[in-house]
Amino acid sequence: MGFAMTIQWNADLPDDYHRQAIAPVSFERHVDTFAHASKELGFDDAGERCFYRHEFTLTEDRFDAEEFPVEVGVYWERVIAWRLVSGLWLKLKIWADRLDRCPRRFVTQAPELVEEAEIER
């Protein structure tokens, strides 16, 4: 399943939940460079998923000042979720739009407790 990989699985975990989050012992990482996307999964001792993170950037094809085609990022999203000892998941969503303008807007939504089926939304 997993292989040796360094993933900072608890870097964004709110302090109030550090003792409640189940620590992964193995990881899987999936990357699609063409789609500007990645997904990381962490698994506990029993092989159950206990960590989830996805990140992607939506782009548009545009033209620069000299009319050369360029790919421009217009939306970025990261969702991180940790399984808690209660069985619920703590989900954190961070997103940014207006990547092609100044100032960019970054939004960190309040963490929410969700069921596992809701972590990828």
Steps between C-alpha positions, in 0.01 A plus 500: 500500500719786620870562466760708681389858459522812710164671521433768756158355578441710812651834391158667456320303772344746749665477843173401672492175299860375522416238764184389319644444151608149404857498375560332163773236474504477119415729209402498135559797272337551162607783269358615169733771375291563189197576719710689759361270770622276780341277762661353810346228714617378840415165657505376859635168632184319387528636145205737546520848352568760771644793301395666176635798305432619148624804321436631151522811286254584225652682205388684190678543170560868424732719298774722636581856387682370191208268417685182600282231663546461876333287764374707794389369840156628595396283800694296756363267767635282781285274715654322798318256728602300805307208649443551870474233768122570507475373140410843362734688269631852554498674161688817412452675165726773368439658162608794290355672201603804304842337456544706187442832681642701786420458773430129495231384739579208731223361722537250782162365597432409861580134574192278502420154631366277221436138410760326281277525191515881522876553512556516123235763440 
